[in-house]
Amino acid sequence: MKPLKNLFMVFIVLTAFVPVLPALDGSVTAGGGYDSVIREEIDGTEIEEMSAYAQGGLTLNWARGESLWTVYAEMRRDDFYDEASGRLSYTGNHSFWGNLYTALSYIKRDDITETDNNNSTLQFFLSSTRYREKGGYWSGSISYDYSDYSREELGLSDYHHFNGRVSAGLGDIYLSLQGERRDYKGDVTPDYTGADLLINGYFYPGSWVLNTSGGLSHRSYAFSTEELDDYYRGDMSLRAGYKINSSLTPFLLGEVILYREKEGLGDYLQWEGGMEWNFFANPLTIIVKTGKKDFVEDSESRLSYSYYVAEGSWSIWSGPWSLYIGNMWELQKIEDLAHTTYPEAKNSNYINSLYGEISRELGRSLTLNCDISYEWKEFFIEDEMNANYNQADISFGAHYNLLFKYIFSVEGGYRIIEYPAFPENDSKRWGVSASLEYGF
């Protein structure tokens, strides 16, 4: 608890200096939390893993005309990491650049566990947006980040990453083109170059609602691995609806994905089609879809399969209460069940989940919220890697705004996962956190 006490002392000291900074505004935040995970061993004994953390942050804003400078700093400590981060950003409106935003951030994460793989990341981001007089916009951004690790592992090698993006909104059509390059240190993880093109269209002729999109992606790797290979991926989707009346709009859904690799081992064609019904009087949405993912060459790790999906959700609001309840189920059928050893593709399965959210505003100062969900998954052929399970989650939160300067927040949650056939994998987890924010 000592780190938490130190953060609250920092909070008090910084608050005392606020009156001498009339040109600045911002906020100071301090808080912490506690997590507990309980697992059952094969012999029936329970093991509890506990973790506590403390964190604090400071945000300063300095406005000059149409420009805004922001400085943000945060510290966090738990049983796994000592983490410190900071960000300096600038937002302004310029006659040539349009709306301009740039930021420089740094994150240092020290691993204090036995793995002891420390990490530091430096990031730079610059973006500009210009709005057209006749509607729409042009936008561009560039970013660079560098990350280093104290020990090299697959996917955790030091790297330099460059990214550039241009996008435009032209009436009902939106375009985006992105390019990136990532260079890894050493020969553990392959360098790659990538490009993505995305086109979206939103059209509303008469009573029709037409949403369509198309995309093309490419990745080129310095060398191939079992999981990484040069590829092209193209996709097209359509969501076409007709507004019958103010209460009902049915939609026709369709999507096609074509994926091709350099070696051809993972090539596939995937299609999906279905219907969606939107009932606006009593907000209700029902979606039913069917599809198939067809590999050119089936293998133990890649199997063609068909699937069926149905989802539904509805929501109601009553005065200060907000209630949302939904249900989703999915049935997936995979061919050749008996001859695959790849866990993700081995088994046909059935998933059903029920979820709900409820919140209540008590005046302008107090907000209460609660989220509840329950999910169960069943496999047609069950083993330890593909085991049936039941999972329940509940979380809550309370936020109190005092004099529009102090914000007190308390959040908590509980999760339980049970495997009927393998009870030794059961687990329970609960946690609680609290924070105090002062705005000036």
Number of C-alpha atoms within 10 A of each C-alpha: 10 7 16 20 14 15 21 19 13 18 22 13 11 13 15 10 9 15 10 8 9 8 10 16 15 16 20 23 22 26 23 23 20 16 17 15 17 16 18 16 13 11 7 10 9 12 12 12 10 14 13 18 20 24 22 25 21 20 19 17 18 14 15 10 7 10 15 15 17 18 18 18 18 18 18 21 19 17 12 17 17 16 18 19 18 18 18 17 18 18 18 18 17 13 7 9 14 16 18 20 19 18 18 18 18 18 18 19 19 18 17 14 11 7 9 14 17 17 18 18 18 18 16 18 17 17 20 21 19 19 14 11 7 8 9 15 16 17 19 18 18 18 18 18 18 18 19 20 18 15 13 16 12 9 11 18 20 21 19 17 18 16 18 18 18 18 19 19 18 15 13 12 15 18 18 17 18 18 18 18 17 18 18 20 15 12 12 13 23 21 19 19 18 18 18 18 18 18 17 17 17 15 14 13 9 8 12 15 17 17 17 18 18 18 18 18 18 18 19 20 17 14 13 14 11 6 6 15 22 20 19 19 17 18 18 18 19 18 20 20 21 17 15 11 10 9 13 18 20 20 21 17 20 19 18 18 18 17 19 19 18 13 11 15 16 20 20 20 17 18 18 19 18 18 18 21 17 21 17 14 9 12 15 17 19 17 19 16 18 17 19 19 19 18 19 16 13 17 16 15 14 21 23 20 18 18 17 18 18 18 17 18 18 18 15 13 12 8 7 12 14 15 18 16 17 17 18 17 17 17 16 18 17 17 16 17 16 10 12 18 14 14 13 13 19 24 24 22 19 18 17 17 18 17 18 18 18 17 19 17 16 12 8 10 13 16 17 17 18 18 18 17 18 18 18 18 18 18 17 14 14 15 13 11 10 19 18 22 20 17 18 18 17 18 18 18 18 18 19 18 16 13 8 12 12 17 18 18 18 18 18 18 18 18 17 17 19 19 18 13 13 14 16 17 17 18 19 17 18 18 18 18 18 18 19 19 20 19 16 18
